[in-house]
Amino acid sequence: MIVDLIFIPAVVMILGAFILPLLPEKTRSSAFLVFPLIALVSLWQYPNDFSLSLHFGSYELIPVYVDGLSRVFAIAFALVALIGGVYALHLKDVGQQSSALVYAGGALGVTLAGDYFTLFVFWELMAVSSVYLIWARKTEETDRAGMRYLIVHMFGGGLLMAGILWHVSETGSLLVESLPYEFTWPSVLMLLGIAVNAAVPPLHAWLADAYPKATITGAIFMCAITTKSAVYVMVRLFPEWSILIWVGVMMGIYGTIFALISNDIRQILSYSIVSQIGYMVAGVGIGSEMALNAATAHAVNNVLFKSLLFMGAGAVIYATGRSKLTELGGLAGKMKAVVALYLVGGLAVSGAPLFNGFTSKTMVVSAAGEAHLEWVMLLLTIASIGSFLHSGLKLPYFTWFGEAKEEITNIKPIPKNMIAGMGIGAFFCILIGVYPDALYSQLPYPVEYHPYDVYHLVEMVQILVFAFIGFWLFRNKFAGTDNILLDFDWFYRKARPATEKIFVTSVDRIYGYAENATLWMAGFLTEKFRDPLVWLHPFTESKQEASKYSHAVEVVMSFILLTFVIFALVYFI
């Protein structure tokens, strides 16, 4: 049993985080890769429907449950940890390395959890470990962003925990199973807690704030793990919750709009995450086998192409120290490999044929069509056009091909391992695009879908061609402006003074009054009971006579104190 627990993929990753600091600095980056590899091998060893159970009081815990759904998500997380490790081979910061391993291990733990207790422990572990990837930049701005990130995720975790406790109290079961489509308090609380991690508007502002401020290598892990692990839990718990269809459609359009008007390259990609998660959430809401396969496939593909896009953006920041489109341009000739590999990710997220996004995006839209949801098909298609405009055209054009806004002379050479990491990610984006069965064969349900039919090919090519023409004709309209972009943050900022007054200033004032009253009372009692016998003076003629009763006074006071202690213990226990 102990051996089985040690080789749980999540435990392997977390143990690696504790082993790395003990290794010589020169070997840490290479040793980092060992743990995702062991996790991948372990995942392939598990048979379908494998479970490992433990007893905890009267409950049965299942720290590992492997089926088609959990396996494919876990493989994606272990794979992106490996790719991210290659991209970060030049990194010497053991804090970031260990945090990334714990973070990825937390995602694996959530994915493989068969009970709510295990799921929640790893869920919170992800939040605590990932925040260091923001704080590691060690600036005042990242300190604030990291604190906000942590507070929001603790809030989401609190909602999830409340829902779990309520659910367990009503059902007596800790098993992670799909929930009926009923708006009960336990279900709603759990869904809201998951929605925070899935960046469902208006609970999404942490993502667009934190991811652009994370470290270059840390952002690779962050963009791939938190939101997709939330999608996994959503697929597991809330299939066929039809309200999620329109939540997903709203996310698809909302994320696209803000990505189109953003100026920071990683903020564009962050809003793109919101848009892409919308496809998955809509698939969960449709709930058919095809739709759940589509949501799962798009989540896996998103892990691959989104990490590739963030690697490309990170290479630009590493080389130039700049991240805004208004400060970039004219870099294509100096970063040829980065441009080529980024464009693979850009075409993948756009759903272009021969790239992995095409194999899952068209499946989501087809699942909506199969469910006779024509408006959903139309709006998701519009969101797909937006993906091509902001991630496939706007970002690369103004970063590499457009006219430089100012001369950038000091361009640092990009480490070869960063290019290698991008190359591995691009390889999988093309592999799944050319050979979809490499992914389809791992999906939770049998797949009877063929993306490369004439209809899908013609439709997608037409979309891409006309979107490109429109962008080229109006490309100057897409150039960003160097302003602060606020979406729901506007409401948060407007509410800040009143919220601070109610929950900070008022509470602090109450505690201040309580502290002053306590100190006054302590001083008063100290003074009055400095000599307990003084209270007998009114009943005696002298202090000497009062001392005769000292023993009796001590006995009475001891009795009173003992009675109080016993009463308190009985009452509270």
C-alpha positions as CSV (number, residue, x, y, z in Angstrom):
1,M,0.0,0.0,0.0
2,I,2.8,2.4,0.9
3,V,4.6,1.7,-2.4
4,D,1.3,2.4,-4.3
5,L,0.9,5.7,-2.5
6,I,4.4,6.8,-3.2
7,F,4.0,6.2,-6.9
8,I,0.8,8.1,-7.3
9,P,1.6,10.7,-10.0
10,A,0.6,13.6,-7.8
11,V,2.8,12.4,-4.9
12,V,5.8,11.8,-7.3
13,M,5.6,15.5,-8.4
14,I,5.3,16.8,-4.8
15,L,8.1,14.7,-3.6
16,G,10.2,16.1,-6.4
17,A,9.6,19.6,-5.1
18,F,11.2,18.6,-1.8
19,I,14.1,16.7,-3.4
20,L,15.1,19.5,-5.8
21,P,16.5,21.8,-3.1
22,L,18.8,19.0,-1.9
23,L,20.4,18.6,-5.3
24,P,23.4,20.6,-6.7
25,E,22.3,23.7,-8.5
26,K,23.7,22.5,-11.8
27,T,21.6,19.4,-11.8
28,R,18.3,20.8,-10.6
29,S,16.8,21.9,-13.9
30,S,17.6,18.5,-15.5
31,A,16.3,16.6,-12.5
32,F,13.1,18.6,-12.7
33,L,12.2,16.6,-15.9
34,V,12.5,13.3,-14.1
35,F,9.4,13.7,-12.1
36,P,6.9,14.6,-14.9
37,L,8.4,11.6,-16.8
38,I,7.8,9.3,-13.8
39,A,4.2,10.6,-13.5
40,L,3.6,10.0,-17.3
41,V,4.9,6.4,-17.0
42,S,2.8,5.8,-13.9
43,L,-0.3,7.0,-15.7
44,W,0.2,4.6,-18.5
45,Q,0.6,1.7,-16.1
46,Y,-2.9,2.2,-14.6
47,P,-5.6,0.0,-16.1
48,N,-9.0,1.5,-16.8
49,D,-11.3,1.9,-13.8
50,F,-8.4,1.4,-11.4
51,S,-8.9,2.8,-7.9
52,L,-6.9,2.9,-4.7
53,S,-8.9,3.2,-1.5
54,L,-8.2,4.2,2.1
55,H,-10.3,4.3,5.2
56,F,-10.6,7.5,7.1
57,G,-12.9,7.1,10.1
58,S,-16.3,6.0,8.8
59,Y,-15.5,7.3,5.3
60,E,-13.8,5.7,2.4
61,L,-11.2,7.8,0.6
62,I,-10.2,7.1,-3.0
63,P,-7.0,9.1,-3.7
64,V,-6.6,7.5,-7.1
65,Y,-9.4,6.8,-9.6
66,V,-8.4,6.3,-13.2
67,D,-10.9,6.2,-16.1
68,G,-10.8,7.6,-19.6
69,L,-11.7,11.1,-18.4
70,S,-9.2,11.4,-15.6
71,R,-6.4,9.7,-17.5
72,V,-6.5,12.0,-20.5
73,F,-6.5,15.2,-18.3
74,A,-3.7,13.8,-16.1
75,I,-1.6,13.0,-19.2
76,A,-2.1,16.5,-20.4
77,F,-1.0,18.1,-17.1
78,A,2.1,15.8,-16.8
79,L,3.0,16.5,-20.4
80,V,2.8,20.3,-20.0
81,A,4.9,20.0,-16.8
82,L,7.5,18.2,-18.9
83,I,7.4,20.8,-21.7
84,G,7.5,23.6,-19.2
85,G,10.5,22.0,-17.6
86,V,12.3,21.9,-20.9
87,Y,11.4,25.6,-21.5
88,A,12.8,26.5,-18.0
89,L,16.0,24.5,-18.2
90,H,18.0,27.7,-18.0
91,L,16.2,28.7,-14.7
92,K,18.2,28.5,-11.5
93,D,15.4,29.6,-9.1
94,V,14.7,26.5,-7.0
95,G,11.7,28.3,-5.5
96,Q,10.0,28.5,-8.9
97,Q,11.0,24.9,-9.8
98,S,9.6,23.4,-6.6
99,S,6.5,25.5,-6.7
100,A,5.8,24.4,-10.3
101,L,6.2,20.8,-9.4
102,V,3.8,21.1,-6.4
103,Y,1.4,23.1,-8.7
104,A,1.4,20.4,-11.4
105,G,1.2,17.7,-8.7
106,G,-1.9,19.4,-7.3
107,A,-3.5,19.3,-10.7
108,L,-2.8,15.6,-11.0
109,G,-4.2,15.1,-7.5
110,V,-7.4,16.9,-8.4
111,T,-7.7,14.9,-11.7
112,L,-7.2,11.5,-10.1
113,A,-9.2,12.2,-6.9
114,G,-12.2,9.8,-6.4
115,D,-13.4,11.5,-3.2
116,Y,-14.1,15.1,-2.3
117,F,-11.6,15.2,0.6
118,T,-8.7,14.4,-1.7
119,L,-10.0,16.7,-4.4
120,F,-10.2,19.7,-2.0
121,V,-6.8,19.2,-0.5
122,F,-5.1,19.2,-3.9
123,W,-7.4,22.0,-5.1
124,E,-6.1,24.3,-2.3
125,L,-2.5,23.1,-2.9
126,M,-2.7,24.4,-6.4
127,A,-3.7,27.8,-5.2
128,V,-1.0,28.1,-2.5
129,S,1.8,26.8,-4.7
130,S,1.0,28.7,-7.9
131,V,0.9,32.1,-6.2
132,Y,4.7,32.0,-5.8
133,L,5.0,31.9,-9.6
134,I,3.6,35.5,-9.4
135,W,5.5,36.7,-6.4
136,A,8.8,35.4,-7.7
137,R,9.2,38.5,-9.9
138,K,9.6,40.4,-6.6
139,T,8.0,43.7,-7.6
140,E,5.4,45.8,-5.8
141,E,3.0,45.2,-8.7
142,T,3.4,41.4,-8.6
143,D,3.1,41.4,-4.8
144,R,-0.4,43.0,-5.1
145,A,-1.4,40.8,-8.0
146,G,-0.3,37.7,-6.2
147,M,-2.1,38.6,-3.0
148,R,-5.3,39.3,-5.0
149,Y,-4.8,35.9,-6.8
150,L,-4.5,34.1,-3.4
151,I,-7.5,35.8,-1.8
152,V,-9.7,35.1,-4.8
153,H,-8.7,31.5,-4.9
154,M,-9.2,31.1,-1.1
155,F,-12.6,32.5,-1.6
156,G,-13.4,30.1,-4.3
157,G,-12.0,27.2,-2.2
158,G,-14.2,28.3,0.6
159,L,-17.3,28.1,-1.6
160,L,-16.2,24.7,-2.8
161,M,-15.6,23.4,0.7
162,A,-18.9,24.7,2.0
163,G,-20.7,23.0,-0.9
164,I,-18.8,19.7,-0.2
165,L,-19.6,19.7,3.5
166,W,-23.2,20.5,2.8
167,H,-23.3,17.7,0.2
168,V,-21.7,15.2,2.5
169,S,-24.0,16.1,5.4
170,E,-27.0,15.4,3.1
171,T,-25.8,12.3,1.3
172,G,-23.3,10.8,3.7
173,S,-21.0,10.2,0.6
174,L,-17.6,11.6,-0.2
175,L,-17.5,10.0,-3.7
176,V,-17.0,12.4,-6.6
177,E,-19.9,11.7,-8.9
178,S,-22.1,13.6,-11.4
179,L,-24.7,15.7,-9.7
180,P,-28.4,15.9,-10.8
181,Y,-29.4,19.2,-12.5
182,E,-31.0,20.7,-9.4
183,F,-30.2,24.1,-7.9
184,T,-29.6,22.9,-4.4
185,W,-27.3,24.9,-2.1
186,P,-24.6,22.3,-2.1
187,S,-24.5,22.1,-5.9
188,V,-24.6,25.8,-6.4
189,L,-21.8,26.5,-3.9
190,M,-19.6,23.8,-5.5
191,L,-20.3,25.2,-9.0
192,L,-19.5,28.7,-7.9
193,G,-16.2,27.6,-6.3
194,I,-15.3,25.8,-9.5
195,A,-16.4,28.8,-11.6
196,V,-13.8,30.9,-9.8
197,N,-11.0,28.6,-11.0
198,A,-12.6,28.3,-14.5
199,A,-12.5,32.1,-14.7
200,V,-16.2,32.5,-15.5
201,P,-17.1,36.2,-15.7
202,P,-17.5,38.1,-13.4
203,L,-15.3,35.8,-11.3
204,H,-12.4,35.9,-13.9
205,A,-10.6,39.2,-13.3
206,W,-7.9,37.5,-11.3
207,L,-6.7,35.7,-14.4
208,A,-6.2,38.8,-16.7
209,D,-4.5,40.5,-13.8
210,A,-2.2,37.7,-12.5
211,Y,-1.0,35.8,-15.6
212,P,0.6,38.8,-17.4
213,K,2.5,39.5,-14.1
214,A,3.7,35.9,-13.5
215,T,7.3,35.0,-14.2
216,I,8.1,34.1,-17.8
217,T,8.4,30.4,-17.0
218,G,5.8,30.3,-14.3
219,A,3.1,31.6,-16.7
220,I,3.6,28.5,-18.8
221,F,2.3,26.3,-16.0
222,M,-0.4,28.8,-14.9
223,C,-2.0,29.2,-18.3
224,A,-2.3,25.4,-18.7
225,I,-3.3,24.1,-15.3
226,T,-5.8,26.0,-13.1
227,T,-8.6,26.6,-15.6
228,K,-8.3,23.2,-17.2
229,S,-8.4,21.4,-13.9
230,A,-11.6,23.3,-13.1
231,V,-13.0,22.2,-16.5
232,Y,-12.2,18.6,-15.5
233,V,-14.1,18.9,-12.3
234,M,-17.0,20.5,-14.1
235,V,-17.1,17.7,-16.6
236,R,-17.1,15.2,-13.8
237,L,-19.8,16.9,-11.6
238,F,-22.0,19.0,-13.9
239,P,-22.7,17.3,-17.2
240,E,-26.0,18.3,-18.9
241,W,-26.4,21.4,-16.7
242,S,-28.0,23.3,-19.6
243,I,-27.3,26.7,-17.9
244,L,-23.7,26.1,-18.6
245,I,-24.3,26.2,-22.4
246,W,-25.1,29.9,-22.3
247,V,-22.4,30.6,-19.7
248,G,-19.9,29.1,-22.1
249,V,-21.2,31.1,-25.1
250,M,-21.0,34.3,-23.0
251,M,-17.4,33.4,-22.1
252,G,-16.5,32.8,-25.7
253,I,-17.7,36.2,-26.8
254,Y,-16.6,38.1,-23.7
255,G,-13.1,36.8,-23.8
256,T,-12.8,37.5,-27.5
257,I,-13.9,41.1,-27.1
258,F,-11.4,42.0,-24.4
259,A,-8.6,40.1,-26.1
260,L,-9.2,42.3,-29.2
261,I,-8.8,45.5,-27.3
262,S,-5.9,44.5,-25.0
263,N,-2.4,45.8,-25.5
264,D,-0.2,43.5,-23.3
265,I,0.7,40.3,-25.2
266,R,0.1,38.0,-22.2
267,Q,-3.1,39.8,-21.3
268,I,-4.4,39.1,-24.8
269,L,-3.6,35.5,-24.3
270,S,-5.2,35.5,-20.9
271,Y,-8.5,36.8,-22.2
272,S,-8.1,34.2,-25.0
273,I,-8.1,31.6,-22.2
274,V,-11.5,32.9,-21.0
275,S,-12.8,32.6,-24.5
276,Q,-11.5,29.1,-25.1
277,I,-12.8,27.9,-21.7
278,G,-16.2,29.0,-23.0
279,Y,-16.1,26.2,-25.6
280,M,-15.5,23.6,-22.9
281,V,-18.1,24.9,-20.5
282,A,-20.7,25.0,-23.4
283,G,-19.8,21.4,-24.2
284,V,-20.3,20.4,-20.5
285,G,-23.7,22.1,-20.6
286,I,-24.8,20.2,-23.7
287,G,-23.8,17.0,-22.0
288,S,-24.0,14.5,-24.8
289,E,-21.2,12.0,-25.2
290,M,-20.0,13.9,-28.2
291,A,-20.1,17.2,-26.4
292,L,-18.2,15.9,-23.3
293,N,-15.6,14.3,-25.7
294,A,-15.4,17.7,-27.4
295,A,-15.0,19.6,-24.1
296,T,-12.3,17.2,-23.0
297,A,-10.5,17.2,-26.3
298,H,-10.5,21.0,-26.5
299,A,-9.2,21.2,-22.9
300,V,-6.2,18.9,-23.8
301,N,-5.6,20.9,-27.0
302,N,-5.8,24.1,-25.1
303,V,-3.2,22.9,-22.6
304,L,-0.9,22.4,-25.6
305,F,-1.5,25.4,-27.8
306,K,-2.0,27.9,-25.0
307,S,1.3,26.9,-23.3
308,L,3.0,27.3,-26.7
309,L,1.5,30.8,-27.2
310,F,2.7,31.8,-23.7
311,M,6.1,30.4,-24.4
312,G,6.3,32.6,-27.5
313,A,5.2,35.6,-25.6
314,G,7.6,34.8,-22.8
315,A,10.5,34.6,-25.4
316,V,9.6,38.1,-26.5
317,I,9.6,39.5,-23.0
318,Y,12.9,37.6,-22.2
319,A,14.6,39.1,-25.3
320,T,13.3,42.7,-25.1
321,G,12.0,43.2,-21.6
322,R,8.8,44.6,-23.1
323,S,5.3,43.2,-23.3
324,K,3.1,45.8,-24.9
325,L,2.2,45.9,-28.5
326,T,2.6,49.6,-28.5
327,E,6.3,49.1,-27.7
328,L,7.0,46.2,-30.0
329,G,7.3,45.6,-33.7
330,G,9.8,44.7,-36.4
331,L,11.3,41.8,-34.6
332,A,10.6,39.0,-37.0
333,G,14.0,39.0,-38.6
334,K,15.7,38.7,-35.2
335,M,13.4,36.0,-33.8
336,K,12.6,33.7,-36.7
337,A,12.3,30.5,-34.8
338,V,10.1,32.0,-32.2
339,V,7.8,33.6,-34.8
340,A,7.4,30.3,-36.7
341,L,6.7,28.3,-33.6
342,Y,4.3,30.9,-32.2
343,L,2.3,30.9,-35.5
344,V,1.8,27.1,-35.0
345,G,0.0,27.9,-31.7
346,G,-1.8,30.9,-33.3
347,L,-3.2,28.7,-36.1
348,A,-4.1,26.0,-33.6
349,V,-6.1,28.3,-31.3
350,S,-7.8,29.7,-34.4
351,G,-9.0,26.3,-35.4
352,A,-7.1,26.1,-38.7
353,P,-7.0,22.7,-40.4
354,L,-3.9,20.5,-39.8
355,F,-3.6,21.9,-36.3
356,N,-5.0,20.5,-33.1
357,G,-7.5,23.2,-32.3
358,F,-9.4,22.3,-35.5
359,T,-10.0,18.8,-34.3
360,S,-11.8,19.9,-31.1
361,K,-13.3,23.3,-31.9
362,T,-15.3,21.8,-34.8
363,M,-16.4,19.0,-32.6
364,V,-17.8,21.4,-30.0
365,V,-19.7,23.3,-32.7
366,S,-20.9,20.0,-34.2
367,A,-22.1,18.8,-30.8
368,A,-24.2,22.0,-30.6
369,G,-25.6,21.3,-34.0
370,E,-26.4,17.7,-33.1
371,A,-28.4,19.1,-30.1
372,H,-30.2,21.6,-32.5
373,L,-28.7,24.6,-30.8
374,E,-28.2,26.8,-33.9
375,W,-27.6,30.0,-32.0
376,V,-24.9,28.3,-30.0
377,M,-23.2,27.2,-33.2
378,L,-23.3,30.7,-34.6
379,L,-22.0,32.4,-31.5
380,L,-19.2,29.9,-31.0
381,T,-18.2,30.3,-34.7
382,I,-18.0,34.1,-34.2
383,A,-15.8,33.5,-31.1
384,S,-13.6,31.4,-33.3
385,I,-13.2,34.2,-35.8
386,G,-12.2,36.4,-32.9
387,S,-9.5,33.9,-31.8
388,F,-7.9,34.1,-35.2
389,L,-8.1,37.9,-35.1
390,H,-6.5,38.5,-31.7
391,S,-4.1,35.5,-31.2
392,G,-3.5,34.5,-34.8
393,L,-3.2,37.9,-36.4
394,K,-3.2,40.9,-34.1
395,L,-0.6,39.7,-31.6
396,P,2.0,38.3,-34.1
397,Y,1.6,41.2,-36.5
398,F,2.1,44.0,-34.1
399,T,4.8,42.1,-32.1
400,W,7.0,40.8,-35.0
401,F,5.8,42.2,-38.4
402,G,4.5,45.6,-37.8
403,E,6.5,48.8,-37.8
404,A,8.6,49.2,-34.6
405,K,7.2,51.9,-32.4
406,E,10.7,52.7,-31.1
407,E,14.1,51.2,-31.8
408,I,14.8,48.1,-29.7
409,T,18.6,47.7,-29.7
410,N,19.3,45.5,-26.8
411,I,17.8,42.1,-27.7
412,K,19.0,39.2,-25.5
413,P,19.7,35.9,-27.2
414,I,17.0,33.4,-26.4
415,P,18.2,30.2,-24.6
416,K,18.0,27.1,-26.9
417,N,16.0,25.2,-24.3
418,M,13.2,27.8,-24.7
419,I,13.1,27.1,-28.4
420,A,13.2,23.4,-27.7
421,G,10.2,23.7,-25.3
422,M,8.3,25.6,-28.0
423,G,9.3,23.0,-30.6
424,I,7.9,20.1,-28.4
425,G,4.6,22.0,-27.9
426,A,4.4,22.7,-31.6
427,F,5.1,19.1,-32.5
428,F,2.0,17.9,-30.5
429,C,-0.2,20.7,-31.9
430,I,0.6,19.4,-35.4
431,L,0.6,15.7,-34.5
432,I,-3.0,15.9,-33.2
433,G,-4.0,18.2,-36.0
434,V,-2.8,15.7,-38.7
435,Y,-3.6,12.6,-36.8
436,P,-6.7,13.3,-34.5
437,D,-7.0,9.7,-33.4
438,A,-3.9,10.2,-31.3
439,L,-6.2,12.2,-29.0
440,Y,-9.6,10.7,-29.9
441,S,-8.5,7.3,-28.8
442,Q,-7.9,8.6,-25.3
443,L,-11.3,10.3,-24.8
444,P,-13.8,9.0,-22.3
445,Y,-16.4,7.9,-24.8
446,P,-16.1,6.2,-28.2
447,V,-15.6,8.8,-30.9
448,E,-17.6,8.8,-34.2
449,Y,-16.5,12.1,-35.5
450,H,-14.5,13.0,-38.6
451,P,-13.3,16.6,-38.6
452,Y,-11.7,16.4,-42.1
453,D,-14.9,16.2,-44.1
454,V,-15.6,18.7,-46.9
455,Y,-18.1,20.8,-44.9
456,H,-15.8,21.4,-42.0
457,L,-12.8,22.1,-44.2
458,V,-14.6,24.6,-46.5
459,E,-16.3,26.3,-43.6
460,M,-13.1,26.8,-41.6
461,V,-11.0,27.9,-44.6
462,Q,-13.7,30.5,-45.5
463,I,-13.7,31.8,-42.0
464,L,-10.0,32.2,-41.9
465,V,-9.7,33.8,-45.3
466,F,-12.3,36.4,-44.8
467,A,-11.1,37.1,-41.3
468,F,-7.6,37.7,-42.6
469,I,-8.9,40.0,-45.4
470,G,-10.9,42.0,-42.8
471,F,-7.9,42.3,-40.5
472,W,-5.6,43.4,-43.2
473,L,-8.0,46.1,-44.5
474,F,-8.5,47.5,-41.0
475,R,-5.3,46.5,-39.3
476,N,-4.6,50.0,-38.0
477,K,-7.9,49.8,-36.0
478,F,-6.6,46.7,-34.1
479,A,-3.4,48.5,-32.8
480,G,-3.7,48.7,-29.1
481,T,-3.6,51.8,-27.0
482,D,-1.4,52.2,-23.9
483,N,-4.3,52.5,-21.4
484,I,-5.3,50.5,-18.4
485,L,-7.9,48.0,-19.5
486,L,-10.7,47.5,-17.0
487,D,-13.6,45.1,-17.4
488,F,-15.3,43.9,-14.2
489,D,-12.4,45.4,-12.3
490,W,-14.2,48.8,-12.8
491,F,-17.0,47.6,-10.5
492,Y,-14.5,46.1,-8.0
493,R,-12.6,49.4,-7.9
494,K,-15.8,51.5,-7.5
495,A,-16.9,49.2,-4.6
496,R,-13.5,49.3,-2.9
497,P,-14.0,52.4,-0.7
498,A,-17.3,51.2,0.7
499,T,-16.1,47.6,1.1
500,E,-12.9,48.8,2.8
501,K,-14.9,51.0,5.2
502,I,-17.3,48.1,6.1
503,F,-15.0,45.2,6.3
504,V,-11.7,46.8,7.2
505,T,-12.0,50.2,8.9
506,S,-15.2,49.3,10.9
507,V,-13.9,45.9,11.9
508,D,-10.5,47.4,12.9
509,R,-12.3,50.1,14.9
510,I,-14.4,47.5,16.8
511,Y,-11.3,45.4,17.6
512,G,-9.6,48.6,18.8
513,Y,-12.5,49.4,21.2
514,A,-12.5,45.8,22.4
515,E,-8.7,45.9,22.9
516,N,-9.0,49.2,24.9
517,A,-11.9,47.8,27.0
518,T,-9.9,44.6,27.7
519,L,-6.8,46.5,28.8
520,W,-8.9,48.8,31.0
521,M,-10.6,45.9,32.6
522,A,-7.3,44.1,33.2
523,G,-5.9,47.2,34.8
524,F,-8.9,47.7,37.0
525,L,-9.0,44.0,38.2
526,T,-5.2,44.1,38.8
527,E,-5.6,47.1,41.0
528,K,-8.6,45.9,42.9
529,F,-7.5,42.4,43.5
530,R,-3.9,43.1,44.2
531,D,-4.8,42.4,47.9
532,P,-8.0,40.2,48.0
533,L,-8.2,40.6,51.8
534,V,-9.0,44.3,51.3
535,W,-12.6,43.3,50.3
536,L,-13.0,42.0,53.9
537,H,-12.1,45.4,55.5
538,P,-15.8,46.6,55.7
539,F,-16.7,43.6,57.7
540,T,-13.7,43.6,60.1
541,E,-12.2,46.2,62.4
542,S,-8.6,45.9,61.0
543,K,-6.5,44.5,58.4
544,Q,-4.9,42.2,61.0
545,E,-8.3,40.8,61.8
546,A,-9.1,40.3,58.1
547,S,-5.9,38.2,57.7
548,K,-7.5,35.6,60.1
549,Y,-10.0,34.8,57.3
550,S,-7.3,34.5,54.5
551,H,-7.5,30.8,54.4
552,A,-11.3,30.8,54.1
553,V,-11.1,33.4,51.3
554,E,-8.6,31.4,49.4
555,V,-10.8,28.3,49.7
556,V,-13.9,30.1,48.5
557,M,-12.1,31.8,45.6
558,S,-10.6,28.4,44.5
559,F,-14.0,26.8,44.7
560,I,-15.6,29.6,42.5
561,L,-12.7,29.3,40.0
562,L,-13.0,25.5,39.8
563,T,-16.8,25.7,39.4
564,F,-16.4,28.2,36.5
565,V,-13.8,26.0,34.7
566,I,-16.0,22.9,35.1
567,F,-19.0,24.8,33.8
568,A,-17.0,26.1,30.8
569,L,-15.7,22.6,29.9
570,V,-19.2,21.0,30.1
571,Y,-20.8,23.8,28.1
572,F,-18.3,24.0,25.2
573,I,-17.5,20.2,25.0
